[in-house]
Amino acid sequence: MTRAAVSNWRKRYSDFPAPVVGGRNAQFDLQAVQAWLQSERPVSETPGETQIWAGLRLTHGNDVQAALADVAEFLLHGHIGRLGVRERQALQGMPGPEGLDAVLEQAGIGTSLGTTQSLVRAVGAVIAGLPRQNSAPPTVLDPACGIGNLLLDVVPEGTKLGQELNRDAARLCQARAQLMGLEVTVKVGDSLRADAWKTYLADIVVCEPPVGINDWGREDLLLDPRWEFGAPTKGEGELAWLQHCYAHLRPGGYAVIALPQSVANRKSGTRIRAEMIRRGALKQVAALPAGVATTHQQPLHLWVLSRDEEGGKTPDSIRMVDLSGPTADALAPSVEVPAIELLDEFVDLSPGRYLAAQQRPPEIEYTRVAQRMAELTAQFNETLAQFQPGEGKIAETDVRVSDLMRAGLVTVTRNEVSSKTEQIDDEFLRRFVQAHGGTVRGSGSFRTDARGARIPQLDKADQRRYAEAFAALDEVEATLRELSQLGRDTLAEARQALVNGWLKPSSEEA
């Protein structure tokens, strides 16, 4: 609950609780304010998802998963949970999946709760490239499913089973699945210590297990039959999860597990990695960039395991793939590494070690990069050519956002502005506020105040033209970012190519 929100409520509602300490920095009784917010009163003009999230912060605090689980179960079954009256009023009439997505987006946690969409897409790309024995819908298991991003999205069809230690995350995953019309069963518990699917074998196992946890139950599970490649040490909990996933594979099935890159070369895991190769369980390791995990910034690897129907034997080679670049499909750089090369004293399964030594000659890469840079430069020039010199004035008159608020035409919540009328295009309004917001001094510093922004008075067609122009500038910005990244990648490739002998300095005669 912010100071600005309380100040706004005091001005707008005569029945708002009186402060217990007066003055400029007035203080209020929290329970009195919460009771006022949860009272039977009309839903304000604040956008529904904004109001819902504000109420959830009061009733649930920082327990985001419990809050969203309560929202999902209310949308699904009408269960009240800890939802207040105002949140229930705002949720009434919202379509199920869209309503939950709107609240999650308003919470600002779409990329920080559960498995990221970048990782979901990468796992999906890897699974799409694996050979399937039949076309029947597969059974999919995720033993650390969280709120279900991998389990629900990575394979669209088939029966889906999950297990999750956090009860509220499991509730949210189950409710999301039902709202999406999927056949999913999620059980609560610790998959390593209390496997809820102990006898179940799946066609596909996906998992982003917890990382860096030493207390994963090694002492109690030392003789567990799941450790087919050896009992992991206390510091190798990720290899326990890896073998747990493998234990749930039917013959011919695949497991795709997201692990930190350190798992590929830590000395304590050498023996288990070697045994996985000798037994034919490991098929592929794919490198992902840093930033695709929510809990840490390490680059990730996707390990692909399969249980051979004939019984494992040492394969000829293991496929190493680079999914850290712009290509995350069958065209991604890859190399087949002979198993005998991997079975040395280190058993280093880091894809970068083998891809760097066997990459394509850089002149091929340079051709591709040059073509892409030419395409992006053309897009850049084409977009900028849409603009022409102006007269230094957009319209004869303009109006402050604060005046539009008083007229009931717009709302401002947490400095975000929204149109409430067909006369004002919402995107046009938001863009002008972002690009030309007023500033006021507060507490010795400057801050942006959306209410001070001035909006030109234009007809709806001209408003849309300006909104589209701002969107075009966004495309230019994205183009510049890609050009910058391509340039850095090209320089990195050139340095590596000099080291590997694919490039050499030009002779003086040349």
JOFENSUL-V425612 format. One record per residue. RES is the residue in one letter. SS is DSSP state (alpha for helix, beta for strand, coil for the rest). PHI is phi in radians with two decimals (none if undefined). OMEGA is omega in whole degrees, -180 to 180 (none if undefined). Layout:
res->[RES	RES]
ss->[SS	SS]
phi->[PHI	PHI]
omega->[OMEGA	OMEGA]
This chain:
res->[M	T	R	A	A	V	S	N	W	R	K	R	Y	S	D	F	P	A	P	V	V	G	G	R	N	A	Q	F	D	L	Q	A	V	Q	A	W	L	Q	S	E	R	P	V	S	E	T	P	G	E	T	Q	I	W	A	G	L	R	L	T	H	G	N	D	V	Q	A	A	L	A	D	V	A	E	F	L	L	H	G	H	I	G	R	L	G	V	R	E	R	Q	A	L	Q	G	M	P	G	P	E	G	L	D	A	V	L	E	Q	A	G	I	G	T	S	L	G	T	T	Q	S	L	V	R	A	V	G	A	V	I	A	G	L	P	R	Q	N	S	A	P	P	T	V	L	D	P	A	C	G	I	G	N	L	L	L	D	V	V	P	E	G	T	K	L	G	Q	E	L	N	R	D	A	A	R	L	C	Q	A	R	A	Q	L	M	G	L	E	V	T	V	K	V	G	D	S	L	R	A	D	A	W	K	T	Y	L	A	D	I	V	V	C	E	P	P	V	G	I	N	D	W	G	R	E	D	L	L	L	D	P	R	W	E	F	G	A	P	T	K	G	E	G	E	L	A	W	L	Q	H	C	Y	A	H	L	R	P	G	G	Y	A	V	I	A	L	P	Q	S	V	A	N	R	K	S	G	T	R	I	R	A	E	M	I	R	R	G	A	L	K	Q	V	A	A	L	P	A	G	V	A	T	T	H	Q	Q	P	L	H	L	W	V	L	S	R	D	E	E	G	G	K	T	P	D	S	I	R	M	V	D	L	S	G	P	T	A	D	A	L	A	P	S	V	E	V	P	A	I	E	L	L	D	E	F	V	D	L	S	P	G	R	Y	L	A	A	Q	Q	R	P	P	E	I	E	Y	T	R	V	A	Q	R	M	A	E	L	T	A	Q	F	N	E	T	L	A	Q	F	Q	P	G	E	G	K	I	A	E	T	D	V	R	V	S	D	L	M	R	A	G	L	V	T	V	T	R	N	E	V	S	S	K	T	E	Q	I	D	D	E	F	L	R	R	F	V	Q	A	H	G	G	T	V	R	G	S	G	S	F	R	T	D	A	R	G	A	R	I	P	Q	L	D	K	A	D	Q	R	R	Y	A	E	A	F	A	A	L	D	E	V	E	A	T	L	R	E	L	S	Q	L	G	R	D	T	L	A	E	A	R	Q	A	L	V	N	G	W	L	K	P	S	S	E	E	A]
ss->[coil	coil	alpha	alpha	alpha	alpha	alpha	alpha	alpha	alpha	alpha	alpha	coil	coil	coil	coil	coil	coil	coil	coil	beta	coil	coil	coil	coil	coil	beta	coil	coil	alpha	alpha	alpha	alpha	alpha	alpha	alpha	alpha	coil	coil	coil	coil	coil	coil	coil	coil	coil	coil	alpha	alpha	alpha	alpha	alpha	alpha	alpha	alpha	alpha	alpha	alpha	alpha	alpha	coil	coil	coil	alpha	alpha	alpha	alpha	alpha	alpha	alpha	alpha	alpha	alpha	alpha	alpha	alpha	alpha	coil	coil	coil	coil	coil	coil	coil	alpha	alpha	alpha	alpha	alpha	alpha	alpha	coil	coil	coil	coil	alpha	alpha	alpha	alpha	alpha	alpha	alpha	alpha	alpha	alpha	alpha	alpha	coil	coil	coil	coil	coil	coil	coil	coil	coil	alpha	alpha	alpha	alpha	alpha	alpha	alpha	alpha	alpha	alpha	alpha	alpha	coil	coil	coil	coil	coil	coil	coil	coil	coil	coil	beta	beta	beta	beta	coil	coil	coil	coil	coil	coil	alpha	alpha	alpha	alpha	alpha	coil	coil	coil	coil	coil	beta	beta	beta	beta	beta	beta	coil	coil	alpha	alpha	alpha	alpha	alpha	alpha	alpha	alpha	alpha	alpha	alpha	alpha	alpha	coil	coil	coil	coil	beta	beta	beta	beta	beta	coil	coil	coil	coil	coil	coil	coil	coil	coil	coil	coil	coil	coil	beta	beta	beta	beta	beta	beta	coil	coil	coil	coil	coil	coil	coil	coil	coil	coil	coil	coil	coil	coil	coil	coil	coil	coil	coil	coil	coil	coil	coil	coil	coil	coil	coil	coil	coil	alpha	alpha	alpha	alpha	alpha	alpha	alpha	alpha	alpha	alpha	alpha	coil	beta	beta	beta	beta	beta	beta	beta	beta	beta	beta	beta	beta	alpha	alpha	alpha	alpha	coil	coil	alpha	alpha	alpha	alpha	alpha	alpha	alpha	alpha	alpha	alpha	alpha	alpha	coil	coil	coil	beta	beta	beta	beta	beta	beta	coil	coil	coil	coil	coil	coil	coil	coil	coil	coil	coil	coil	beta	beta	beta	beta	beta	beta	beta	coil	coil	coil	coil	coil	coil	coil	coil	coil	coil	beta	beta	beta	beta	beta	beta	coil	coil	coil	coil	coil	coil	coil	coil	coil	coil	coil	beta	beta	beta	beta	beta	alpha	alpha	alpha	alpha	coil	coil	coil	coil	coil	coil	coil	coil	alpha	alpha	alpha	alpha	alpha	coil	coil	coil	coil	coil	coil	alpha	alpha	alpha	alpha	alpha	alpha	alpha	alpha	alpha	alpha	alpha	alpha	alpha	alpha	alpha	alpha	alpha	alpha	alpha	alpha	alpha	alpha	alpha	coil	coil	coil	coil	coil	coil	coil	coil	coil	coil	coil	coil	coil	beta	beta	beta	alpha	alpha	alpha	alpha	alpha	alpha	coil	coil	coil	beta	beta	beta	beta	coil	coil	beta	beta	beta	beta	coil	coil	coil	coil	coil	coil	alpha	alpha	alpha	alpha	alpha	alpha	alpha	alpha	alpha	alpha	coil	coil	beta	beta	beta	beta	beta	coil	coil	beta	beta	beta	beta	beta	alpha	alpha	alpha	coil	beta	beta	beta	coil	coil	coil	alpha	alpha	alpha	alpha	alpha	alpha	alpha	alpha	alpha	alpha	alpha	alpha	alpha	alpha	alpha	alpha	alpha	alpha	alpha	alpha	alpha	alpha	alpha	alpha	alpha	alpha	alpha	alpha	alpha	alpha	alpha	alpha	alpha	alpha	alpha	alpha	alpha	alpha	alpha	alpha	alpha	coil	coil	coil	coil	coil	coil	coil	coil	coil	coil]
phi->[none	-1.62	-1.08	-1.11	-1.12	-1.09	-1.06	-1.14	-1.10	-1.06	-1.27	-1.61	-2.19	-1.23	-1.63	-1.12	-0.96	-1.25	-1.21	-1.53	-2.27	-1.49	1.69	-1.09	-1.78	-1.05	-2.10	-2.23	-1.34	-1.05	-1.12	-1.15	-1.17	-1.10	-1.11	-1.12	-1.14	-1.59	-1.23	-1.31	-2.38	-1.05	-1.17	-1.28	-1.34	-1.04	-0.88	-0.91	-1.17	-1.16	-1.13	-1.05	-1.15	-1.08	-1.19	-1.11	-1.10	-1.31	-1.45	-2.03	1.09	-1.60	-1.42	-1.11	-1.12	-1.14	-1.08	-1.22	-1.11	-1.11	-1.06	-1.09	-1.24	-1.19	-1.10	-1.51	-2.10	1.41	-1.17	-1.40	0.99	-1.77	-1.22	-1.43	-1.06	-1.14	-1.15	-1.14	-1.08	-1.19	-1.37	-1.03	1.51	-1.26	-1.14	-0.87	-1.05	-1.14	-1.11	-1.13	-1.09	-1.14	-1.18	-1.11	-1.16	-1.12	-1.20	1.26	-2.13	-1.05	-1.86	-2.13	-2.09	1.42	-1.13	-1.22	-1.16	-1.08	-1.25	-1.01	-1.13	-1.14	-1.10	-1.08	-1.12	-1.14	-1.11	-1.08	-1.56	-1.54	-1.21	-1.95	-1.37	-2.57	-1.68	-1.16	-0.99	-1.42	-1.65	-2.13	-2.20	-2.24	-1.40	-2.43	-1.34	0.98	-1.53	1.74	-1.02	-1.24	-1.05	-1.48	-1.88	-1.32	-2.22	-1.18	-1.93	1.67	-1.45	-2.16	-2.22	-2.48	-2.45	-2.61	-1.22	-1.41	-1.08	-1.21	-1.10	-1.10	-1.04	-1.14	-1.06	-1.10	-1.18	-1.04	-1.06	-1.16	-1.12	-1.52	1.31	-1.75	-1.57	-2.37	-2.21	-2.07	-1.95	-1.71	2.66	-1.49	-1.10	-1.32	-1.47	-2.47	-1.17	-1.35	-2.07	-0.98	-1.78	-1.58	-2.03	-1.97	-1.30	-2.37	-2.03	-2.10	-2.89	-2.05	-1.28	-1.11	-2.08	1.16	-1.82	-1.43	-1.55	-1.78	1.78	-0.99	-1.05	-1.41	-1.99	-1.01	-1.81	-1.11	-1.18	-1.20	-1.45	-1.19	-1.88	2.16	-1.26	-1.18	-1.27	-1.04	-1.52	-2.01	-1.04	-1.09	-1.29	-1.19	-1.11	-1.02	-1.27	-1.07	-1.11	-1.12	-1.12	-1.70	-1.58	-1.35	-1.00	1.57	-1.46	-2.23	-2.08	-2.17	-2.12	-1.60	-2.31	-1.05	-1.09	-1.13	-1.12	-1.29	-2.46	-1.14	-1.06	-1.16	-1.78	-0.98	-1.11	-1.19	-1.07	-1.10	-1.18	-1.07	-1.21	-1.05	-1.48	1.34	-1.40	-1.48	-1.92	-2.81	-2.29	-2.04	-1.56	-2.01	-1.37	-1.18	1.66	-1.66	-1.87	-1.57	-1.70	-2.78	-1.84	-1.16	-1.05	-1.87	-2.06	-1.79	-1.65	-1.92	-1.99	-2.55	-1.72	-1.17	-1.22	-1.41	1.76	-1.14	-2.51	-1.07	-1.36	-1.23	-2.69	-2.08	-1.50	-1.93	-2.22	-1.90	-1.83	-1.49	-1.71	-1.25	-1.78	-2.11	-2.57	-1.12	-1.54	-1.10	-1.01	-2.66	-2.65	-1.57	-1.77	-0.96	-1.03	-1.11	-1.26	-1.36	-1.51	-1.75	-1.24	-1.74	0.84	-1.42	-1.82	-1.34	-0.99	-1.02	-1.10	-1.70	-1.22	-1.12	-1.40	-2.21	-1.23	-1.17	-0.94	-1.13	-1.10	-1.17	-1.14	-1.10	-1.08	-1.09	-1.11	-1.08	-1.09	-1.15	-1.14	-1.15	-1.09	-1.16	-1.11	-1.13	-1.08	-1.01	-1.13	-1.12	-1.17	-1.16	-1.22	-1.26	-1.72	-2.38	-1.04	-1.85	-1.82	1.39	-2.66	-1.52	-2.50	-1.16	-2.36	-2.43	-2.50	-1.33	-1.07	-1.07	-1.21	-1.12	-1.11	-1.10	-1.41	1.32	-1.64	-2.42	-2.18	-2.22	-2.24	0.94	1.17	-1.80	-1.85	-2.42	-1.43	-2.02	-2.44	-1.23	-1.29	-2.10	-1.21	-1.10	-1.19	-1.01	-1.08	-1.11	-1.16	-1.19	-1.16	-1.12	-1.46	-2.52	-1.37	-1.30	-2.19	-2.32	-1.57	-2.63	0.96	1.42	-2.47	-1.68	-2.47	-1.45	-2.16	-1.02	-1.17	-1.50	-1.18	-1.88	-1.99	-1.14	-1.53	-2.25	-1.32	-1.08	-1.12	-1.20	-1.03	-1.12	-1.07	-1.20	-1.08	-1.18	-1.15	-1.10	-1.10	-1.11	-1.15	-1.06	-1.12	-1.06	-1.08	-1.11	-1.09	-1.10	-1.10	-1.18	-1.07	-1.10	-1.16	-1.06	-1.09	-1.12	-1.10	-1.10	-1.11	-1.11	-1.11	-1.11	-1.09	-1.14	-1.16	-1.11	-1.19	-1.51	1.57	-1.30	-2.20	-2.56	-1.10	-1.20	-1.29	-1.07	-1.10	-1.21]
omega->[-175	177	-179	180	180	179	179	180	180	-178	-171	-174	-178	-177	178	-177	179	179	176	173	-176	179	-177	179	-177	178	-174	176	-175	-178	179	179	179	178	178	-179	-177	-178	178	-179	-178	175	-177	-179	178	180	-171	-176	177	-180	-180	-176	177	178	180	178	179	-175	-174	-179	-180	-179	-172	-177	178	-180	-179	176	178	177	-177	-178	175	179	-175	-173	-175	178	-175	-177	178	-179	176	-178	-177	178	180	177	-178	-179	-178	178	177	173	-171	-176	-179	179	179	179	-180	179	180	179	180	179	180	-174	-177	-178	-176	-180	180	-179	-179	179	176	180	177	180	-180	178	178	179	179	-179	-180	-179	-179	179	178	-178	179	-176	-179	178	-175	168	-174	179	172	-176	175	-163	-178	179	169	-177	178	-174	-174	-168	-167	175	-170	-174	174	177	-175	180	180	171	-176	-178	-178	-175	-178	176	178	177	-178	178	-179	-179	177	-179	-180	177	179	-180	-178	178	-175	174	-179	178	-177	177	178	-175	-179	-177	-177	-176	-178	-180	-168	-176	-173	176	-174	173	-178	173	176	-177	165	-172	174	-176	174	-179	180	-178	-179	174	-175	-176	-179	-172	-173	-178	-177	-179	179	-175	-177	-178	179	179	-180	174	-179	-178	-179	178	179	178	171	178	179	-179	175	178	-180	-179	-178	179	170	176	-177	-180	-178	171	177	-173	179	-176	175	-176	-179	180	-176	-174	178	-176	-176	-180	-174	-175	-179	178	179	-178	177	179	-178	-178	177	-177	-176	-179	-171	170	-178	-179	176	-179	172	176	180	174	-180	-173	180	-177	177	169	-179	168	170	177	179	178	176	178	-179	-178	-177	-171	-170	170	-176	-179	176	-176	174	-178	175	-173	176	176	-178	-180	-177	-178	-179	-179	-176	-180	-179	178	-180	178	174	-178	178	-178	-178	178	-180	-174	174	-176	-179	-175	-179	-178	179	-178	-177	-179	-175	179	-179	-177	-174	-179	177	176	-173	179	176	179	-179	178	179	-179	-180	178	-179	179	178	178	-178	178	178	177	179	-178	-179	-180	-178	180	180	-175	179	-179	178	-176	-180	-179	-176	-177	-180	-178	172	-175	178	176	180	177	177	177	-179	178	179	-177	178	172	176	180	-178	179	174	-174	-180	178	176	-176	177	-178	-176	177	-173	-179	176	-180	-177	-178	-179	178	179	-175	-173	179	175	178	178	-180	178	179	175	-180	179	174	179	178	-177	-176	-179	-180	179	-176	178	179	-178	174	-172	-179	179	176	-180	179	180	178	179	178	177	178	178	177	174	179	177	180	178	178	179	178	-179	177	180	-179	178	179	179	-180	-179	178	179	178	-179	179	-180	-180	175	179	-175	179	177	175	173	180	177	177	-180	-179	-178	none]
